[in-house]
Amino acid sequence: RRPGFRICYICGRNFGSHSISIHEPQCLKKWHIENNQLPRQLRRAEPRKPEILTGDSCTLTSENEAAYHSAQAQLVPCGNCGRTFLPDRLIVHQRSCR
């Protein structure tokens, strides 16, 4: 990860400190559209922005770590091999997983 960049809690990508505030609402809107197109059994609960305690321990690193874990929680494991994927990619993976 590049220093000074923030991680989106929805998709896990890096953004600058100003562009993250523009990206997050658009990313959440895109997430809702994609989630509603999935079969009911693969739909997920809406991701929530991780709450970071304020004080001395609040640093960019701790914020990024919490956002990264939030993005990773969105992944769904394959029933056959256990690898994790985004739900739309899981369907493609399961066609060839034995």
C-alpha positions, 0 to 999 in steps of 0.5 A: 500500500502506498503511504498517504492513501486511504483504503475503501471499506467497500472495494478495498482499493486505494484512494487519495484523502480527497478522492475517497470522499467522492469514491465511497458514495459511488462505490456503495451505489455500485455495490447495491446494483451488483448485489441486487443482481445476484441470486438471493442466496449470494446476496450480502448485507450492506457493508458498514464503514468501520468505526475507529476510536479517536485518540492517540491510537487513531492513525492512517494505518489503523484506519486502513487496516480496519477498511481492508478487513471490512472489504475482505469480509465481503468475499464469499468462500467457494464450497469446494475449495474454500477460496474466497471471491466476490459473489459475481466471480464465485459463480464463474469460479464454480463452473470449473472448480472440482 
